[in-house]
């Protein structure tokens, strides 16, 4: 790898960690990280020390590209073996529901810590109703939950067809009496909606939000 920034990107990719998670874990400002990734000479020494320690690589390797130690090579191999390919099915609307999930070309993402999930998949968030919990462009890792999800859980709901054309709606859920379900948003500008349980085809649990730093 030819630069510090490229080596950091390599570590993130190899270990299935987003830049957003790295910044949160190390208390690095998003904008500072983004600027440093773009402009090589703006990296702060304190941040590089944190990053090297976080990934358990030598500072010399991070700075100069020296070879991985045997321990790091072994760890990377183990992580790669744990990676699982998860399909990106399309759009999850956070606001006005979307007519179909398959609005983007099928893609796949390799993730760790998903082997315990049943039929995991990713959707790309669109809309403002779940800000700041879910922002447009976030990848939503969803799974078929064998147990009934609890009230207040973030979910992606699949509805039966017309007259309501929404099929992938990311909301918080509340189960009401008499077989009714309320879907509501974090952004209170969006009014809750009430639905018959029989109108809902499937409720998928939102397991993880993956946010990239731009």
For each residue, the residues with C-beta under 8 A, 3 or more apart:
1: 6 7 10 65
2: 6 65
3: 6 7 40
4: 7 8 40 43 48 62 63
5: 8 9 36 37 38 40 43
6: 1 2 3 9 10
7: 1 3 4 10 11 61 62 65
8: 4 5 11 12 37 51 62
9: 5 6 12 13 37
10: 1 6 7 13 14
11: 7 8 14 15 17 51 55 57
12: 8 9 15 17 18 19 22
13: 9 10 16
14: 10 11 76 79 80
15: 11 12 55 76 79 112
16: 13 79 83 110 111 112 113
17: 11 12 21 22
18: 12 21 22 210 211 212 213
19: 12 22 23 33 37 212 213
20: 23 24 30 210 211 212 213
21: 17 18 24 25
22: 12 17 18 19 25 26 28 33 51 54
23: 19 20 26 27 28 29 30 33 213
24: 20 21 27
25: 21 22 54
26: 22 23 47 50 51 54
27: 23 24
28: 22 23 32 33 47 50
29: 23 32 33
30: 20 23 33 34 213
31: 34 35
32: 28 29 35 36 44 47
33: 19 22 23 28 29 30 36 37 47 213
34: 30 31 37 38 213 214
35: 31 32 38 39 42
36: 5 32 33 39 40 42 43 44 47
37: 5 8 9 19 33 34
38: 5 34 35
39: 35 36 42
40: 3 4 5 36 43
41:
42: 35 36 39
43: 4 5 36 40 47 48
44: 32 36 47 48
45: 48 49
46: 49 50
47: 26 28 32 33 36 43 44 50 51
48: 4 43 44 45 51 52 59 62 63
49: 45 46 52 53 59
50: 26 28 46 47 53 54
51: 8 11 22 26 47 48 54 55 62
52: 48 49 55 57 58 59 61 62
53: 49 50 56
54: 22 25 26 50 51
55: 11 15 51 52
56: 53 71 72 75
57: 11 52 61 62 68 69 72
58: 52 61 62 66 69
59: 48 49 52 62 63
60: 63 64 66
61: 7 52 57 58 64 65 66 67 68
62: 4 7 8 48 51 52 57 58 59
63: 4 48 59 60
64: 60 61
65: 1 2 7 61
66: 58 60 61
67: 61
68: 57 61 72 73 76
69: 57 58 72 73
70: 73 74
71: 56 74 75
72: 56 57 68 69 75 76
73: 68 69 70 76 77
74: 70 71 77 78
75: 56 71 72 78 79
76: 14 15 68 72 73 79 80
77: 73 74 80 81
78: 74 75 81 82
79: 14 15 16 75 76 82 83 112
80: 14 76 77 83
81: 77 78
82: 78 79 112 113 115
83: 16 79 80 110 111 112
84: 110 111 112 114 115 120
85: 108 109 110
86: 108 109 110 111 114 120 121 122 141
87: 106 107 108 121 122
88: 104 106 107 108 109 121 122 123 124 139
89: 101 102 106 121 122 123
90: 100 101 102 103 104 123 124 168
91: 98 101 103 104 123 124 125 126 168
92: 98 101 123 124 125 126 140 142 156 168 169 170
93: 96 97 98 126 127 166 168 169 170
94: 125 126 127 128 129 130 131 134 136 169 170 171 185
95: 126 127 128 129 185 190
96: 93 127 166
97: 93 159 164 165 166 167 168 169
98: 91 92 93 101 103 126 166 167 168 169
99: 165 166 167
100: 90 103 167 168
101: 89 90 91 92 98 123 167 168
102: 89 90 106
103: 90 91 98 100
104: 88 90 91 107 124
105:
106: 87 88 89 102
107: 87 88 104
108: 85 86 87 88
109: 85 86 88 122 139
110: 16 83 84 85 86
111: 16 83 84 86 114 120 141
112: 15 16 79 82 83 84
113: 16 82 116
114: 84 86 111 117 120 141 143
115: 82 84
116: 113
117: 114 120 141 143 207
118: 143 144 145 146
119: 143 144
120: 84 86 111 114 117 141 142 143 207
121: 86 87 88 89 141 142 143
122: 86 87 88 89 109 139 140 141 142 210
123: 88 89 90 91 92 101 139 140 142 156 168 170
124: 88 90 91 92 104 137 138 139 140
125: 91 92 94 130 134 135 136 137 138 139 140 170
126: 91 92 93 94 95 98 136 137
127: 93 94 95 96 130 136
128: 94 95 131 136 187
129: 94 95 171 185 186 187 189 190
130: 94 125 127 133 134 135 154 170 171 185 186 187
131: 94 128 134 135 186 187
132: 135 186
133: 130 154 186 209
134: 94 125 130 131 138 140 154 170 186 209
135: 125 130 131 132 138 211
136: 94 125 126 127 128
137: 124 125 126 211 212
138: 124 125 134 135 209 210 211
139: 88 109 122 123 124 125 209 210 211
140: 92 122 123 124 125 134 156 170 206 208 209 210
141: 86 111 114 117 120 121 122 206 207 208 209 210
142: 92 120 121 122 123 156 204 205 206 207
143: 114 117 118 119 120 121 204 205 207
144: 118 119 202 204 205
145: 118 148 149 203 204 205
146: 118
147:
148: 145 175
149: 145 153 155 173 203 205
150: 153
151: 173 174 175
152: 172 173 174
153: 149 150 172 173 205 206
154: 130 133 134 170 171 172 173 205 206
155: 149 170 171 172 173 203 204 205 206
156: 92 123 140 142 168 169 170 203 204 206
157: 168 169 171 173 183 200 202 203 204
158: 167 168 200 201 202 203 204
159: 97 164 166 167 169 195 199 200 201
160: 164 199 200 201
161: 165
162: 165
163:
164: 97 159 160 199
165: 97 99 161 162
166: 93 96 97 98 99 159 169
167: 97 98 99 100 101 158 159
168: 90 91 92 93 97 98 100 101 123 156 157 158
169: 92 93 94 97 98 156 157 159 166 183
170: 92 93 94 123 125 130 134 140 154 155 156 206
171: 94 129 130 154 155 157 183 184 185
172: 152 153 154 155 183 184 185 186
173: 149 151 152 153 154 155 157 181 182 183 203
174: 151 152 181 182 183 184
175: 148 151 180 181 182
176: 180 181 182 194
177: 180
178:
179: 196 197 198
180: 175 176 177 194 195 196 197
181: 173 174 175 176 194 195 196 197 200
182: 173 174 175 176 192 193 194 195
183: 157 169 171 172 173 174 192 193 195
184: 171 172 174 190 192 193
185: 94 95 129 130 171 172 188 189 190 192
186: 129 130 131 132 133 134 172
187: 128 129 130 131 190
188: 185
189: 129 185
190: 95 129 184 185 187
191:
192: 182 183 184 185
193: 182 183 184
194: 176 180 181 182
195: 159 180 181 182 183 199 200
196: 179 180 181 199 200
197: 179 180 181 200
198: 179
199: 159 160 164 195 196
200: 157 158 159 160 181 195 196 197 203
201: 158 159 160
202: 144 157 158
203: 145 149 155 156 157 158 173 200
204: 142 143 144 145 155 156 157 158
205: 142 143 144 145 149 153 154 155
206: 140 141 142 153 154 155 156 170 209
207: 117 120 141 142 143
208: 140 141
209: 133 134 138 139 140 141 206
210: 18 20 122 138 139 140 141
211: 18 20 135 137 138 139
212: 18 19 20 137
213: 18 19 20 23 30 33 34
214: 34
